[in-house]
């Protein structure tokens, strides 16, 4: 990929923070570049797969060493009702001979085998560090495979060394805009067709908010990308509105669709009651239908009343409890609002893997306590913060579960591998219920006694 293309992604024209920076700062861009040895779980390749793997009926072929495919396989809690095909891992398994002689033929042969055995509607082919460095012509290989097989074979230029996970999200969005969106047509359209961009259906969160749209008569034309099919992405350009959900990196895709297809977009979040209501009302107002706006206001008012009633027994147990939120990206701020609605005290939140815009929101939220923003941290830092602030529960990813166990602190997985959905009105009740069950589990009485016995010895 040309340096010019990367610079355009680093300097998103629609980014408010970018506009507020000086000329020198803007030239540096907003996306942190990856450092050698620190790419695992946060490189551009990982970010591209995050966006595209939820295209559930397509094949996803990793052009690189088998470890690139193995280490990233099934590492997200994405759910799909249309197909389980996305959970099959495909790789060209590049070896030493391919590094010397090139691996384009392997791409074509792998695509032929996938077509013959599985017959998917499309194949996404991801470049990786090795194949990008040896100079494989992925565009040419994909074009040849597409002509031969009669199905779209889409190149995704996402070698891990070009940048962070956020940049990988943008690269995947660019691949969709250039090769997929606009290549098909829906059977029919309505005045209330919208696209959801950046809702990955982690643990089924898309399914939690779908009933809201059905109740209001709003149709999700395309979900980019969560529980989606390849076909629905091809006609996403017929939407009346794009809604970017908790994914600042994909603002570039929304901006691209605005420029190319004149589709307006708004940003929103379904984490928490207030944010869900705000997003629904913003969608209704953006669609510009007075009757829809009126119905949305009444609907959200009733849902908030019902949710508050359902939360009462949980809030009485969670009020004043201290929580450390150690996750990344948009969850670093969106879940803070959820926890505040449950009347809990957030003693810290991680800003790793967060964009500048995410961090700016947190700076405002923690205006009086900037120390609550955790840039870098490990097990020792997590335990230290919990001890110093007398924390009651740790909300983090699965890899930090053992840190919580060692420190004898209640733990709840809120990262991409989780199995419980926390979106919308129902999601707020769900996370409250799980935190109550976790904090008040009888096991902590035994853990405290065990800690007392160890100190006595």
Long-range contacts (C-beta under 8 A, 24 or more apart in sequence): 1-157, 1-162, 1-171, 5-174, 6-162, 6-163, 6-167, 9-167, 9-170, 9-171, 9-174, 9-252, 10-163, 10-167, 12-170, 12-251, 12-252, 12-255, 13-255, 14-251, 14-252, 14-254, 14-255, 15-251, 15-356, 15-357, 16-357, 17-356, 17-357, 17-360, 30-355, 30-356, 30-357, 31-163, 31-164, 31-166, 31-167, 31-170, 31-355, 32-163, 32-164, 32-166, 33-162, 33-163, 33-164, 34-160, 34-161, 34-162, 34-163, 34-164, 36-161, 39-129, 39-160, 39-161, 40-71, 41-75, 41-165, 42-164, 42-165, 42-353, 43-160, 43-161, 43-163, 43-164, 43-165, 43-168, 44-158, 44-159, 44-160, 44-161, 44-162, 44-163, 44-164, 44-165, 44-167, 44-168, 44-171, 45-72, 45-126, 45-127, 45-128, 45-129, 45-158, 45-159, 45-160, 45-168, 46-72, 46-160, 46-165, 46-168, 47-158, 47-164, 47-165, 47-166, 47-167, 47-168, 47-169, 47-170, 47-171, 47-172, 47-249, 48-126, 48-156, 48-158, 48-168, 48-169, 48-171, 48-172, 48-175, 49-126, 49-158, 49-168, 49-172, 50-76, 50-165, 50-168, 50-169, 50-172, 50-200, 50-416, 51-168, 51-169, 51-172, 51-173, 51-176, 51-200, 51-224, 51-225, 51-250, 52-124, 52-156, 52-172, 52-175, 52-176, 52-225, 53-78, 53-86, 54-78, 54-80, 54-86, 54-200, 54-201, 54-223, 54-225, 54-226, 54-227, 54-228, 55-86, 55-122, 55-124, 55-225, 55-228, 55-229, 55-230, 55-233, 56-80, 56-82, 56-83, 56-84, 56-85, 56-86, 56-227, 56-228, 56-229, 57-82, 57-83, 57-85, 57-86, 57-120, 57-121, 57-229, 57-230, 58-85, 58-86, 58-120, 58-121, 58-122, 58-123, 58-124, 58-230, 59-85, 59-88, 59-90, 59-114, 59-118, 59-120, 59-122, 59-123, 59-124, 60-86, 60-89, 60-90, 60-123, 60-124, 60-126, 61-90, 61-91, 61-92, 61-107, 61-110, 61-111, 61-114, 61-123, 61-124, 61-125, 61-126, 62-89, 62-90, 62-91, 62-92, 62-126, 62-128, 63-91, 63-92, 63-94, 63-103, 63-106, 63-107, 63-125, 63-126, 63-127, 63-128, 63-131, 63-136, 63-138, 64-91, 64-92, 64-94, 64-126, 64-127, 64-128, 64-129, 64-130, 64-131, 65-91, 65-93, 65-94, 65-95, 65-128, 65-130, 66-91, 66-93, 68-128, 68-129, 68-130, 75-416, 75-417, 76-200, 76-202, 76-416, 76-417, 77-202, 77-203, 77-416, 77-417, 77-418, 77-419, 78-200, 78-201, 78-202, 78-226, 79-201, 79-202, 79-203, 79-204, 79-206, 79-207, 79-227, 80-201, 80-227, 81-207, 81-227, 82-227, 82-228, 82-229, 83-229, 85-118, 85-120, 88-118, 90-114, 94-128, 94-130, 94-131, 98-134, 99-130, 99-134, 102-134, 102-135, 102-136, 103-131, 103-134, 103-136, 104-136, 104-137, 104-138, 104-140, 104-141, 105-141, 107-136, 107-138, 107-141, 107-142, 107-145, 108-141, 108-144, 108-145, 108-148, 111-142, 111-145, 111-149, 111-153, 112-145, 112-148, 112-149, 115-149, 115-151, 120-151, 120-230, 121-151, 121-152, 121-229, 121-230, 121-231, 122-151, 122-152, 122-153, 122-154, 122-180, 122-230, 123-151, 123-152, 123-153, 123-154, 124-154, 124-156, 124-175, 125-153, 125-154, 125-155, 125-156, 126-156, 126-158, 127-155, 127-156, 127-157, 127-158, 127-159, 128-158, 128-159, 128-160, 129-159, 129-160, 129-161, 131-159, 132-157, 132-159, 132-161, 132-162, 133-159, 133-161, 152-179, 152-180, 152-183, 152-230, 154-179, 154-180, 155-179, 164-353, 165-353, 166-248, 166-249, 166-329, 166-353, 166-355, 167-249, 169-247, 169-249, 169-250, 170-249, 170-250, 170-252, 170-253, 173-249, 173-250, 173-252, 173-253, 173-256, 174-252, 174-253, 174-256, 176-224, 176-225, 176-233, 176-253, 177-253, 177-256, 177-257, 177-260, 180-230, 180-233, 180-234, 181-233, 181-234, 181-236, 181-237, 181-257, 182-234, 182-236, 182-237, 182-260, 182-261, 183-234, 184-231, 184-234, 184-235, 185-234, 185-235, 185-238, 186-221, 186-235, 186-238, 189-221, 189-238, 190-219, 191-240, 191-287, 191-289, 192-217, 192-218, 192-219, 192-240, 192-287, 192-289, 192-292, 193-219, 193-221, 193-238, 193-239, 193-240, 193-241, 194-218, 194-219, 194-220, 194-221, 194-239, 194-240, 194-241, 194-242, 194-243, 194-283, 194-287, 195-220, 195-221, 195-222, 195-223, 195-224, 195-236, 195-239, 195-241, 195-242, 195-243, 195-263, 196-220, 196-222, 196-223, 196-224, 196-226, 196-243, 196-245, 197-224, 197-242, 197-243, 197-244, 197-245, 197-247, 197-250, 197-253, 197-254, 197-265, 198-224, 198-244, 198-245, 198-246, 198-247, 198-249, 198-250, 199-223, 199-226, 199-245, 199-246, 199-247, 199-270, 200-225, 200-226, 200-416, 201-226, 201-227, 202-226, 202-416, 202-418, 202-421, 203-418, 203-419, 203-420, 203-421, 203-422, 204-421, 205-270, 205-421, 205-422, 205-423, 205-424, 205-427, 206-423, 207-421, 208-270, 208-421, 208-423, 208-424, 208-426, 208-427, 209-270, 209-276, 209-423, 209-424, 212-276, 212-280, 212-299, 212-303, 212-424, 212-425, 215-299, 216-280, 216-284, 216-292, 216-295, 216-296, 216-299, 217-292, 217-295, 218-283, 218-284, 218-287, 218-292, 224-250, 224-253, 237-261, 237-263, 239-263, 240-287, 241-265, 241-266, 241-283, 241-286, 241-287, 242-266, 243-267, 243-268, 243-279, 243-283, 244-268, 245-269, 245-270, 245-279, 246-270, 246-271, 246-330, 246-331, 246-334, 247-329, 247-330, 248-330, 248-355, 248-357, 248-358, 249-355, 269-330, 269-334, 269-337, 270-423, 270-424, 270-427, 271-331, 271-334, 271-335, 271-337, 271-338, 271-422, 271-423, 271-427, 272-334, 272-335, 272-337, 272-338, 272-341, 272-428, 273-304, 273-307, 273-308, 273-341, 273-425, 273-428, 274-337, 274-341, 275-334, 275-337, 275-338, 276-300, 276-423, 276-424, 276-425, 276-428, 277-303, 277-304, 303-425, 304-425, 306-425, 307-425, 307-428, 307-429, 310-429, 311-342, 311-428, 311-429, 311-432, 314-342, 314-429, 314-432, 314-433, 314-435, 314-436, 315-342, 315-343, 315-432, 317-436, 317-439, 317-440, 318-342, 318-343, 318-344, 318-432, 318-435, 318-436, 318-439, 319-343, 319-344, 320-344, 320-345, 321-345, 321-392, 321-393, 321-435, 321-439, 322-346, 322-347, 322-389, 322-390, 322-391, 322-392, 322-393, 323-347, 323-391, 323-392, 323-393, 323-394, 323-395, 323-435, 324-348, 324-349, 324-382, 324-385, 324-386, 324-389, 324-391, 324-393, 324-394, 324-395, 324-396, 325-349, 325-350, 325-395, 325-396, 325-414, 326-350, 326-374, 326-377, 326-382, 326-394, 326-395, 326-396, 326-397, 326-400, 327-395, 327-396, 327-397, 327-414, 327-415, 328-352, 328-353, 328-354, 329-353, 329-354, 329-355, 329-358, 330-354, 330-358, 331-414, 331-415, 332-358, 332-359, 332-362, 333-358, 333-361, 333-362, 333-365, 335-395, 335-414, 335-422, 336-362, 336-365, 337-365, 338-422, 338-428, 338-431, 339-395, 341-428, 342-428, 342-431, 342-432, 342-435, 346-372, 347-372, 347-385, 347-386, 347-389, 347-391, 348-372, 348-373, 348-374, 348-385, 348-389, 349-373, 349-374, 350-374, 350-377, 351-375, 352-376, 352-377, 379-403, 379-406, 382-407, 383-407, 383-409, 392-439, 393-435, 393-438, 393-439, 408-444, 408-447, 408-448, 408-450, 408-451, 410-438, 410-439, 410-441, 410-444, 411-438, 412-438
